[in-house]
Amino acid sequence: MNTSVFEEVWKTICSRIENPPEKSYVVDILTHRKGIDKSLEKVGEEATEFILAAKNNDYDNQVYEAADLFFHLMLALKAIDVEFSDVIAELERRHK
Ligand SMILES: N=c1c2ncn([C@@H]3O[C@H](COP(=O)(O)OP(=O)(O)OP(=O)(O)O)[C@@H](O)[C@H]3O)c2ncn1[C@@H]1O[C@H](COP(=O)(O)O)[C@@H](O)[C@H]1O
């Protein structure tokens, strides 16, 4: 698997949970009182924002909302204990 910004972000997400700093968005979402529902809620919100951006003619906003959606999906994977590398492996398997 190639090193990518996705892997770097995943490593940061894992490290925030292992060594929580005082202020961290990742920790706020993944230790929320709502439990995994908080990260799932965020995926729903960000997916909606991406869809709205897709329907509007603002390329920069479409890029921004797509990045938000990818990131929050990664948080949700962490919340449900799915390894990011397994998702990459599945994409690689399909790509052959
Ligand atoms: N990629 C992100 C990232 N994207 C968004 N956010 C946070 O998510 C929140 C909402 O993001 P938005 O930009 O969507 O903010 P918004 O415009 O108010 O919200 P929307 O209306 O667009 O949903 C903000 O508090 C952002 O700081 C992120 N917070 C962290 N990361 C990554 O996670 C790493 C660890 O972050 P910390 O845990 O905060 O140290 C960082 O180094 C980044 O790589």
PDBQT file of the ligand as one rigid body, heavy atoms in Angstrom, charges set to zero:
ROOT
HETATM    1  N1  LIG A 101      -9.133  16.757   8.679  1.00  0.00    +0.000 NA
HETATM    2  C1  LIG A 101      -9.464  17.209   9.766  1.00  0.00    +0.000 A 
HETATM    3  C2  LIG A 101     -10.643  18.016   9.903  1.00  0.00    +0.000 A 
HETATM    4  N2  LIG A 101     -11.556  18.411   9.012  1.00  0.00    +0.000 NA
HETATM    5  C3  LIG A 101     -12.447  19.118   9.699  1.00  0.00    +0.000 A 
HETATM    6  N3  LIG A 101     -12.108  19.185  11.008  1.00  0.00    +0.000 N 
HETATM    7  C4  LIG A 101     -12.798  19.854  12.103  1.00  0.00    +0.000 C 
HETATM    8  O1  LIG A 101     -14.158  19.560  11.957  1.00  0.00    +0.000 OA
HETATM    9  C5  LIG A 101     -14.936  20.660  12.409  1.00  0.00    +0.000 C 
HETATM   10  C6  LIG A 101     -15.955  20.963  11.361  1.00  0.00    +0.000 C 
HETATM   11  O2  LIG A 101     -15.207  21.169  10.199  1.00  0.00    +0.000 OA
HETATM   12  P1  LIG A 101     -15.652  22.102   9.043  1.00  0.00    +0.000 P 
HETATM   13  O3  LIG A 101     -14.460  22.609   8.339  1.00  0.00    +0.000 OA
HETATM   14  O4  LIG A 101     -16.627  21.325   8.236  1.00  0.00    +0.000 OA
HETATM   15  O5  LIG A 101     -16.301  23.293   9.830  1.00  0.00    +0.000 OA
HETATM   16  P2  LIG A 101     -17.598  24.060   9.508  1.00  0.00    +0.000 P 
HETATM   17  O6  LIG A 101     -17.441  24.779   8.228  1.00  0.00    +0.000 OA
HETATM   18  O7  LIG A 101     -17.878  24.867  10.736  1.00  0.00    +0.000 OA
HETATM   19  O8  LIG A 101     -18.643  22.901   9.374  1.00  0.00    +0.000 OA
HETATM   20  P3  LIG A 101     -19.552  22.528   8.145  1.00  0.00    +0.000 P 
HETATM   21  O9  LIG A 101     -20.737  23.451   8.240  1.00  0.00    +0.000 OA
HETATM   22  O10 LIG A 101     -18.795  22.638   6.837  1.00  0.00    +0.000 OA
HETATM   23  O11 LIG A 101     -19.871  21.076   8.469  1.00  0.00    +0.000 OA
HETATM   24  C7  LIG A 101     -13.992  21.815  12.699  1.00  0.00    +0.000 C 
HETATM   25  O12 LIG A 101     -13.850  21.944  14.098  1.00  0.00    +0.000 OA
HETATM   26  C8  LIG A 101     -12.699  21.367  12.073  1.00  0.00    +0.000 C 
HETATM   27  O13 LIG A 101     -11.600  21.775  12.889  1.00  0.00    +0.000 OA
HETATM   28  C9  LIG A 101     -10.978  18.495  11.173  1.00  0.00    +0.000 A 
HETATM   29  N4  LIG A 101     -10.250  18.232  12.281  1.00  0.00    +0.000 NA
HETATM   30  C10 LIG A 101      -9.134  17.467  12.143  1.00  0.00    +0.000 A 
HETATM   31  N5  LIG A 101      -8.727  16.959  10.936  1.00  0.00    +0.000 N 
HETATM   32  C11 LIG A 101      -7.545  16.062  10.865  1.00  0.00    +0.000 C 
HETATM   33  O14 LIG A 101      -7.382  15.425  12.118  1.00  0.00    +0.000 OA
HETATM   34  C12 LIG A 101      -6.090  15.692  12.622  1.00  0.00    +0.000 C 
HETATM   35  C13 LIG A 101      -6.135  15.764  14.141  1.00  0.00    +0.000 C 
HETATM   36  O15 LIG A 101      -6.939  16.862  14.545  1.00  0.00    +0.000 OA
HETATM   37  P4  LIG A 101      -7.110  17.180  16.109  1.00  0.00    +0.000 P 
HETATM   38  O16 LIG A 101      -7.731  15.991  16.741  1.00  0.00    +0.000 OA
HETATM   39  O17 LIG A 101      -7.987  18.385  16.202  1.00  0.00    +0.000 OA
HETATM   40  O18 LIG A 101      -5.739  17.433  16.645  1.00  0.00    +0.000 OA
HETATM   41  C14 LIG A 101      -5.662  16.994  11.957  1.00  0.00    +0.000 C 
HETATM   42  O19 LIG A 101      -4.255  17.085  11.896  1.00  0.00    +0.000 OA
HETATM   43  C15 LIG A 101      -6.255  16.798  10.566  1.00  0.00    +0.000 C 
HETATM   44  O20 LIG A 101      -5.433  15.952   9.786  1.00  0.00    +0.000 OA
ENDROOT
TORSDOF 0
